[in-house]
Amino acid sequence: MYSLDLGRRVPVLQSGLSPLETLLTKTTAGAGGAVLASAMIETPPVWAFGAVAAVAGFINLSPGPRSLARWVGVGFRHWREQQPRLATTPGVTRTWTLYPYHGTMQDPLMRAGFHETFGRALTYVSSQSRTAGMQVHVTHHATVGDHTHHTQTISVHIPRDVIARPERVLNTVEREFTKLGALTEVTPEPVPAVTDRASDWAALEDGRYAATARITAWPSTNDGSLMPDLLLEQGKDQAQRDRQGDRSLSVLYRPLPLAQARRSARWRKAFGEAFTTDDVKKDQHEESSGTTHEALVKGATLVDVDAYLTVWGESPQDVTEARWDTQLDADEHRLRLDWLTGQQHRAYVMTSPHGAATRKGAIL
């Protein structure tokens, strides 16, 4: 069961809140509740309502796609993450290259078996801890030339102090991944340093330029052509391949512990019923809630999903053209992209294996 939203779904919160923002929101909610409760006994001073309203407005008012507090967080993180510390969360990380068996993604039955095995590994990871934190990070990189060269990796990150014996989980998950294809443990190359940056691209020390988008919506249906069309350029002529260049795609899975997944499903159903007035949306919530409940009964778990797409070029102009072509491909497949304007100096890390060790909310 995959979701692009935060595991604990509260309407006024947005996906990817930092611990500080979560604390501020909870504090505001508690203070507001205390003021309202006291008003039932004795009328509080007017300034108390004003103070609570001011803090709530600072956190939740949305002049754009993010609240005022989120924009303050963006500035702070921009300053803090100038140094290459984004992917240095303490813990244990192991990375493998994976090449599925021939014909796996072309055959519907084999592809379904592949996803079932991968989901089984995610469910096992979720059951090993009572708190969220363990992450599975999958990357795909396509180098376009006379022949498209495609590489993909799977990384598993276990934060420090989450479980006592992380090697046991890593070895068990490795056995699960071995069933998917040819698996080889590797050590990722260091992340190249940024030598220049703009709001729409980042220049790296190896001479390449990169621009990264966060995938904020997946297509509801997929006939299996998304990956071949988006990365491998199948069905396109040579001129289109030369114009689009290299691409990288990554998906970061954060499986929720089983108890937390059940609480999340319960709260999501309750909020959907309480805050939805559109009958069509109510029916949609009811249908999705039924599907989620059935999956949880069968032993599945909810998984937070963060997906990113990076385009590469030899110059800023190449990156700009690649972004346009990628946006057209995304529209064709009904993907929704947020190009993370102003954050390109660190966003490209998410489409490398090093992104496995990032904290929740590191990329906004």
N, C-alpha and C positions, 0 to 999 in steps of 0.2 A: 504494500500500500504506500504510494508515494504522494507527497504533498509539497508544493512550493512555498507553503506558509510556515510560520513559526508553530512549534508543537503545541504550546499553550495559547489558544486563540482567544484573544480578548479584543472586541471591536475597536477600542480607542488606541490599541497598540499597533505598531507596524512591525513588519518582519525584520529581524536582525537587530533588535535593541541591545545596546551594551549593558553590562551589569549596572553601571551608574544610572543610565536612563530608566532601566527597570525599577531600580530603587526609588528614583524620583517620582515615577508614576505611582508606585505603591504608596509612597509617603503622602502624595497629594490625595489619592483616593481615601486613605485612612483619615487624613485631616478633614477632608470634606465630609466623610461619614460622621466624624466626631462632632463637627459643627452642626450638622443636620440633627443628630441625636440630641445634642444639648438644646437646640431650638425647641424641641418638644417639651423640655422641662422649664427652661428660662430663655428668653430671647437674648441671643448673644449680641455683642456690639456689631455695628454695621461693618467696621473695618475687618472683622473676621471673615465675613463673606467676600469682601474685596480681596483679601490676601489669598484665600483659596482660589478664587476666580483668576487672579493674576498668575499664580503658579500653574494652574491647569491650562491657562491660555498659552503660557510660555512653552509648555510641553507638547500641547496637542493642536494648537492652531496651525493651519496648513496653507500658507500663501502659495506654495507650490506642491510638488510631490512629497515633500518631507516637512515635518514640523520644525518650529523654530529651534527647539532643543536638539533636533537631529542635525540642523545646520551648524550649531555650535560644536556638536560632536564631530562633524566633518572637518571643521577647521582645526580642532585639537588633534584629531588623528592624522591629518595632513602634516602637522608640525611634528608629531611624535614618530611617524613612520617614514621620515626622510631617510633614516638609517635602515639598512637591510635586516630589520627585526621582525618582519611580518610573519615569517614562517619558522620562528624559533621557539614555538611553544614547547616547554619541557615534556618529555615523554619518550616513548619507544615507537619508532616508525620503520616499517619494512616495505620495500617496493619490488615489484616483479614486472617483467614484460610479459604480455599475454597475446598469443596468436590463436584465435579460435580454430577449431578443426575446419577443414575445407568444406564450404557449402553451408556452414551453420547459419549464417545470417540470410542466405537466399532461400532456405527451406523453412516454411512456416512451422512445422513440427519441431525441427531442430532448434529454431530460434526460440520457441516457447520453452523448450527444455533448458536452454541456456539461461533464460531469464528466471526460470523456476529455481535452478541451482544457485544463481546469484542471490535471489531473494532468500533462499534457505541460509546462505552464509550471513546475510544481513540480520536475519532473525536470531541466529546463534549469537552474533555480536551483541545484539540488544539484550539478550538474556543473561549476559555475564556481569552486568553491573546494575546497581539500583539507581544510579544517577547517569544522566546523559553526558556524553563527552567523546566516546570512541567514534572514529570517522573512517569511512572507506572512500577513497578518492580515485576516480577513473579518468585518465587522460587519453585523448586521441590527437595525433599530430600527422598532418598530411603535407608532404613536400611535393609540390607540383612541378613537373618537368616533362621530358619526353615520356617518362613513366612515373606515375604517381607513387611515391613511397609513403607507406602508412605504418606508423608505429603507435602502440598503445601500452599503457602501464596501469597497474592497479597498486595503490598504496593503502596501507592500513596504519592508522595512528592511534595510539592508546596514551592518553595523558597520564602524567605522573600521579601516583597515589589513587588512581581510579580502581584498579584491581591489584591483588597481591602478586600474581604471576602472569604478566602480559605475554610471556613466551608461549604459554599453553594456548592462549587464544590465537596468537599469530600462527602457530603450527597447525592448529585445527582448521583455521580459515584457509591456510595454504593448501591443505588437502582438498578442501571444497573447490578452490580455484583450479586445482590440477585437473579436475573433471571437465573443465571448460575448454581446454586446449593446451598448447605448449606454453609452459610457465617457467620463467627463468628469473632468479633473484638478481637484481642489479642495484648499483649505487648511483643515484641521479647526479648529473653534472651540476656544478655550482650555478646558481642563478646569476646571469650576467648583470653587471651594474648599469645603472641608468646614467648616461652622459648628457642628455638633454631631454627636455620635456615640454609639452604644450598641453592645452586642455583636451586635445583630441588624439594625441599620440605620444609615445615615449621612444627615444633613441637609445639603443643599447650599445655597450662597448664592443660587441662583435659586428657592428656596422648595420644591424637591422633596425627597422622601425616597427612598432607594434601598437595596436589599438584593441581594447577589450570591451566586450559588452556582456552584461548579465542577462541571461535568459529568464524572463519573468512570466512567461506563459508557454505551455506546451500545447501541441495540437491534441484535440480530443481523440482523434483516430490517426493511425499510422499504418501504412501498408508495407512498411519495411524499406521504403525508398529514402527515408530521411538521411541516414548516414551516408549511403552511396552518393546521393546528390549533393549533400552539403559539404562533405569532405573529399570524397574520392573523385568528384567531377564526372561521374558516369552519365552518359547521355548528353554531354556538352562537346562542342567542337573545340579544336585546338586554340582558336583565337580567344574563346571564353576562358579556357584554362590558363592561358598566358596572362590574361588580364586579372584573374582573381588571385593568383599566387597562393602562398602557403596559408594554412589555417590550423588552428588548434581548438579543440573542444574538450571541456572537462565537466564532470559531474561529481559533486561532493555530497555523499550520503551520510546523514547523521541518524542512525536508527535509534528510536526512543525505547527506553526500557518498557517492558510489557505493561506494568502498572501505570506508567505515565501515558502510554499510548491509549489505554482505556479511559483514563481521566480526560485526555484531550478530546477523544471522540465524544464523550458525554457532554463536555462543556460546549463543543462545537455544535452539537445537536440542540442544546438548550438555547444558545445564542441565536442560532438560525431560526428557531421557532419564535423567540422573543422579539427580535429586531427586524424581521422580514415581514413586510406587508403585501408584497407582490405575490399573488397566488402561484404564478408560474415558478418563481424562485423558491417558494415554499415546497412545491412538488419536487424541484430539483434537489433541495436540501434533504428532503425525505428519502428520495431515491439513493443519493450518495450515502446518507446515514445508514440505510439498510445494507448497502454493499459493504461499507466499512464494518458494521456490526458482524456481518456474516464472516468476513475475512478474519476479524479478531477472534471470533469463536473458533475458527479453524486453526488458530495459533499464529497468525501473521502479526505484524507490528506496524506502526506508523513510522515513516521515514521522512525527515526533513531533507529537502533536495535543494542544493544551490548549483546552478549550471552557468558556465561561462564560455564565451566564444572569442578567440583572439585571431585577428588577421595580421599578416606580416607583409612587409614591403621593403624595398631598397631605398625608399625616399618617402618623405611625408606625402607627396602627391600619389605615390603608389598605394599608400595606406588609405588615403581618402577615396581613391577609386575602388579599392578592395572593400572598403566599408559600404560603399553604395551597392556594389554587386551582391555583397553578403546580405544587405538589407532586403534586396529584391528576392533572393532565395528564401530568406526567412518569411517574407510575406507570402511566398508561394506555399510554404509548408505551415503557415499560420503560427510561426514562432513570434514572440514579442521580445524585442531587444531593448535594453537600456544601456547606452554606450558609455556610461560612467564618466560623464564629462568632468574634467578636472581631477580625475583620480587615476589617470593612465600611468603615473609614475610608479604605481605598485600593483595595478590590477592584473597585468600580464602574468604575475606570479601564480595566479589561480589556475592557469592552464598548464602549469608544470607540476611534476610530482611533489614539489616543495609545498604546494598549496594544501597538502593533506594535514599539515600541522597548524593551520590557521584557526583562530578562535571564531566562535559564532558571532557574526556581526562585524568581522574585520573589514569586509567589503560591504558597502552600503547599497 
